[in-house]
Amino acid sequence: MTKAEIVTEIANKTGIEKVAVQATVEAFMETVKDSMVKGDNVYLRGFGSFTIKRRAEKTGRNISKNTTIIIPAHNIPSFKPAKTFVNEVKNSVK
């Protein structure tokens, strides 16, 4: 499902204009992104958690040049779905 499809679905369910829904979805994503850039986690009860995971420094290999490189420690965003979310997906019938 794309962002445009999400906007259309929300607009159909709520009766709100697509332009307003688009702005709201964009604002939501920007707020989550800004919070994570600041180092804050985002918790949405019943949906899941957007968290920051720290990756340690490690040694990697560039196989085309046959050299060893150091990959510095860095943060990556992560999403962990809530148990209710996971259970709904597991129990869905296709």
C-alpha positions as CSV (number, residue, x, y, z in Angstrom):
1,M,0.0,0.0,0.0
2,T,1.4,3.4,-1.0
3,K,1.1,6.7,0.8
4,A,-1.4,7.9,-1.8
5,E,-3.5,4.7,-1.2
6,I,-3.4,5.4,2.5
7,V,-4.6,9.0,2.0
8,T,-7.4,7.8,-0.2
9,E,-8.5,5.1,2.3
10,I,-8.5,7.6,5.2
11,A,-10.4,10.2,3.2
12,N,-13.0,7.6,2.2
13,K,-13.4,6.3,5.8
14,T,-13.6,9.7,7.4
15,G,-15.1,12.0,4.8
16,I,-12.3,14.5,5.2
17,E,-10.9,16.0,2.0
18,K,-7.8,14.3,0.5
19,V,-5.8,17.5,0.7
20,A,-6.3,17.7,4.5
21,V,-5.6,14.0,5.0
22,Q,-2.4,14.3,2.8
23,A,-1.2,17.2,5.0
24,T,-2.0,15.3,8.2
25,V,-0.2,12.1,7.0
26,E,2.9,14.2,5.9
27,A,2.9,16.0,9.3
28,F,2.7,12.7,11.2
29,M,5.6,11.2,9.2
30,E,7.7,14.4,9.6
31,T,7.0,14.5,13.4
32,V,8.1,10.9,13.8
33,K,11.2,11.5,11.7
34,D,12.1,14.7,13.7
35,S,11.6,13.0,17.0
36,M,13.9,10.1,16.0
37,V,16.6,12.5,14.7
38,K,16.5,14.2,18.1
39,G,17.1,10.8,19.7
40,D,13.6,10.2,21.0
41,N,11.6,7.0,20.5
42,V,7.9,7.1,19.4
43,Y,5.4,4.8,21.0
44,L,1.9,4.3,19.5
45,R,-0.1,2.1,21.8
46,G,-1.8,-0.8,20.0
47,F,0.3,-0.2,16.8
48,G,4.0,-0.3,17.7
49,S,7.2,1.5,18.6
50,F,9.6,3.4,16.4
51,T,12.9,3.1,18.2
52,I,16.6,3.9,17.5
53,K,19.0,1.0,17.5
54,R,22.8,1.6,17.9
55,R,25.0,-0.4,15.6
56,A,28.5,-1.0,16.9
57,E,31.7,-0.4,14.9
58,K,32.6,-3.3,12.8
59,T,35.1,-4.5,10.2
60,G,33.8,-5.0,6.7
61,R,35.4,-6.0,3.4
62,N,35.4,-4.4,0.0
63,I,35.6,-7.6,-2.1
64,S,36.2,-5.8,-5.4
65,K,39.4,-4.2,-4.1
66,N,40.2,-6.9,-1.6
67,T,40.6,-4.4,1.3
68,T,39.3,-4.2,4.8
69,I,37.3,-1.2,5.9
70,I,36.1,0.0,9.3
71,I,32.3,0.7,9.4
72,P,31.8,3.2,12.1
73,A,29.2,2.9,14.9
74,H,25.9,4.4,13.8
75,N,22.2,4.6,14.7
76,I,19.4,3.1,12.6
77,P,15.6,3.5,12.9
78,S,13.6,0.4,13.8
79,F,10.0,-0.5,14.1
80,K,8.6,-3.1,16.5
81,P,4.9,-3.8,16.1
82,A,2.6,-4.2,19.1
83,K,1.5,-7.7,20.2
84,T,-2.1,-7.0,19.1
85,F,-0.9,-5.9,15.7
86,V,1.3,-9.0,15.3
87,N,-1.6,-11.3,16.4
88,E,-4.0,-9.7,13.9
89,V,-1.6,-10.2,11.0
90,K,-0.8,-13.8,12.1
91,N,-4.5,-14.6,12.3
92,S,-5.6,-12.9,9.1
93,V,-6.9,-15.3,6.4
94,K,-5.9,-14.9,2.8
